[in-house]
Amino acid sequence: MEPKDTTTNEAFKGFTNEACPFLPCHRGVEREFNCLFCYCPLSAYQCPGPYKTFVDRNGLTRKDCSDCTLPHNGYRRSWNFIQRWLERPVPWDSQPQDPRRLKREVSESGD
C-alpha cells in the first residue's frame, strides 16, 4: 500500500452514493456530489458554512447545517475545505453565526 502523501490516486477524497434515497440532500451543489462528509466533521467546530441554531429537547444549543453545501461540493474541493479547517479546529461556542466573525475567520484561514 502506498503512503497517502505519495499516491496520485485521489479516490479517497470522495464518492457519490447514487443509491441513497436522500440524494440530493443539499440543493445547489455545482460539482460532483461528495457523500464522504455526510456527517460533517466540522459540526462541533467553528466553520464558515451557513448554519442556524436551535435548542434541542434537552436544552442544548445545536447547529443546523442543512443549508451548507461546502462539504459536498466536488470531491477535491470539499476534501481540501475540510482538511484546511481541521488543521486548526476551534470548538464551536454554541453561538449563532455572526457574519462579521465569519468574514474574519475565512480571511484568516486563507479561503
C-alpha positions as CSV (number, residue, x, y, z in Angstrom):
1,M,0.0,0.0,0.0
2,E,1.3,3.4,-1.0
3,P,1.5,6.1,1.7
4,K,-1.1,8.8,1.3
5,D,1.4,11.6,0.7
6,T,2.9,9.9,-2.3
7,T,-0.1,8.4,-4.1
8,T,-1.5,10.1,-7.2
9,N,-4.8,8.3,-6.7
10,E,-7.3,10.7,-5.1
11,A,-10.3,8.3,-4.9
12,F,-10.2,8.6,-1.1
13,K,-11.3,12.3,-1.3
14,G,-14.9,11.4,-2.1
15,F,-17.7,9.4,-3.7
16,T,-21.3,9.8,-4.7
17,N,-23.8,7.3,-3.3
18,E,-26.2,7.2,-6.3
19,A,-28.4,4.6,-4.4
20,C,-29.0,6.9,-1.4
21,P,-32.8,7.6,-1.1
22,F,-32.0,11.1,0.2
23,L,-29.8,12.2,-2.7
24,P,-29.7,15.1,-3.4
25,C,-29.9,16.1,0.2
26,H,-28.4,19.5,-0.3
27,R,-29.6,21.7,-3.2
28,G,-27.1,23.9,-5.0
29,V,-24.1,21.6,-5.3
30,E,-22.4,22.6,-8.6
31,R,-19.7,19.8,-8.8
32,E,-19.9,16.1,-8.3
33,F,-21.8,15.5,-5.1
34,N,-19.5,14.3,-2.3
35,C,-21.2,11.9,0.2
36,L,-17.9,11.3,2.1
37,F,-18.8,14.1,4.6
38,C,-22.5,13.1,5.0
39,Y,-21.9,13.8,8.7
40,C,-19.6,16.8,8.6
41,P,-16.6,16.5,10.9
42,L,-16.8,20.3,11.5
43,S,-20.2,20.1,13.2
44,A,-18.6,20.6,16.6
45,Y,-16.2,23.4,15.4
46,Q,-16.4,27.0,14.1
47,C,-16.6,26.9,10.4
48,P,-17.6,29.3,7.5
49,G,-20.5,27.2,6.4
50,P,-24.0,28.7,6.8
51,Y,-25.8,27.3,9.9
52,K,-28.7,28.1,12.1
53,T,-29.0,27.2,15.8
54,F,-31.8,25.5,17.7
55,V,-32.3,24.3,21.2
56,D,-32.9,20.5,21.5
57,R,-35.4,18.9,23.9
58,N,-32.6,18.6,26.5
59,G,-32.0,22.4,26.4
60,L,-28.7,22.2,24.5
61,T,-28.0,24.6,21.6
62,R,-27.2,22.7,18.4
63,K,-26.1,23.6,14.9
64,D,-28.4,23.1,12.0
65,C,-26.1,22.8,8.9
66,S,-28.7,21.6,6.5
67,D,-28.2,24.6,4.2
68,C,-24.5,24.0,3.9
69,T,-23.1,22.6,0.7
70,L,-19.3,23.1,1.4
71,P,-18.5,19.5,2.5
72,H,-20.4,18.2,-0.6
73,N,-19.4,20.4,-3.5
74,G,-16.9,18.4,-5.5
75,Y,-14.6,15.6,-4.3
76,R,-11.3,17.6,-4.3
77,R,-12.8,20.9,-3.3
78,S,-14.8,19.6,-0.3
79,W,-11.8,17.4,0.8
80,N,-9.5,20.4,0.8
81,F,-12.1,22.6,2.6
82,I,-12.5,20.1,5.4
83,Q,-8.7,19.5,5.7
84,R,-8.0,23.2,5.9
85,W,-10.5,23.8,8.7
86,L,-9.4,20.7,10.7
87,E,-5.7,21.9,10.7
88,R,-6.6,24.5,13.4
89,P,-10.0,23.4,14.8
90,V,-11.7,25.9,17.1
91,P,-14.5,24.4,19.2
92,W,-17.9,25.9,18.4
93,D,-19.1,28.2,21.2
94,S,-22.8,27.4,20.8
95,Q,-23.5,31.0,19.5
96,P,-25.5,31.8,16.3
97,Q,-23.4,32.6,13.3
98,D,-22.1,36.1,13.2
99,P,-21.3,37.3,9.6
100,R,-18.6,39.7,10.9
101,R,-16.8,36.9,12.7
102,L,-17.3,34.6,9.7
103,K,-15.6,37.0,7.4
104,R,-12.6,37.3,9.8
105,E,-12.3,33.5,10.2
106,V,-12.4,32.9,6.5
107,S,-9.8,35.6,5.7
108,E,-7.5,34.1,8.5
109,S,-7.9,30.6,7.1
110,G,-7.0,31.6,3.5
111,D,-10.3,30.5,2.0
